[in-house]
Amino acid sequence: MSYLPPNLLEGNALAEDERKTKEIQERLGIVQYMLLVIDIGNTDTTLGVFKDEELGATWHMATNIHRMADEHAALLLNLLHHQGLDAAAIKEAALCSVVPPLIATYEDLFRRYFHISPLVVGAGVKTGVRIRTDNPREVGADRIVNTAAAHHLYGGPVIIVDLGTATTFDTVSKEGDYLGGAIAPGIDTAAEALFMQAAMLPRVELVHPQHAIGTNTITAMQSGIIFGYVGLIEGMVARLQKELGGKAKVVATGGWAELIAKETPVIDEVNLNLTLIGLRLIYLMNKAD
């Protein structure tokens, strides 16, 4: 059903008519306000748009500290347009970043192109997570965001395995406290180091190995990398479970989560949107103040 006057529904879709249409929609309260969330990682940046509780679209692009705010804006606006989303409907934004220089870049982007100030997860932002580590400021914002999301979705205790540039293990108490964890090189990082440091070893596609016993260099490397990381995850989860003193749900996220989860029964759940969900929760928590 349309609430627009007939003169705006007839004729060509001229820019002036579109502007008037938006003004009338705003007056009538029928514009959809959406929340844009961004997780800036060392290698990949993940973006998503929430319409109320529904995550309507997600995108992934390479993290690049050399792009200017205008370049990031051109990419983002194109992604929104391709998905059929109106950039003017983005009225709220939240982000977390492990790449500090890009925080200012994205803040500039949002001010200039969306006329909003994003919530940046960091010191002074309410997260609902008590950090029980020696130095809470050392804990990456993405790990705290994941903690908030995992406890909200699954309760506690929870072990979060994030398989990205680094492979991180985060433990969450029954009460939702962040207890600490472990950090290992990511699968990509380890594979690239092997290629760079060993003259006779090639870059290989990281796919499911057919056998543990590789019969050539490529299959041997695939087995060692993939099954080796499965062993790492199973061993670390066992140790973390023991120190937690009981059974904790294990949730995997990150770019390699689906591949690794197929190879081991210790992962109970795969949630590739965990960080985006956490960003929305933290945004709402701070908006309520």
C-alpha angles and dihedrals in degrees: 000000000000125000094188124115115256094248089064093050096054132073130014124339095255121178092244092054090050091052092050090046091056092048092052092046090053092050090050093046096237098120113115110234113208136192119226115205126190131191110195110200131178093260107013135032117210121201132187141175122219123202101194104309095338120099098218102180140005133192138184127208136166116272109242122177091189096065115100123229091259091055092050089048092052090053094045096047090049091051091051092048093048089053092050093248122142112233089208089066092062100099099152136042140179131183144176125198140187088190104074098194091061094058092073090044093056093042088055090047093053094046095050102037105026101024092227137109113234123224106247113202108232143094112350095021117119110238103162088235123117109209112218099187132114092254113018092189090066093064113100116244091235091058092053091047090051090050092054092049096044094050091046093050103034108016117223159358094028135169114207118203110194111192105196135107085325124027105232131187116202126185123209123192127228088261093052098258120148105237101179133258145190138291126210132168113280121249093253091045093052094045092050091048090052091052094046097046101039112064095200098047121090131210108268136198109254103229137138109297115230092213139013089228105070115208095199138024095269097048091042090055092046090051094046095048101041100034090037090059091045087057090047092052095045092048095047094045090052091052093046092048090052093050092046088055098228148033113309125187111249116219122186126202137162134072097303097041098102095048095048094042089060090059101051138043094211092082109083100182139017116208114172092180097053095117094046090051090049092051090055092049093050092046091054091046092056095039089059091062 
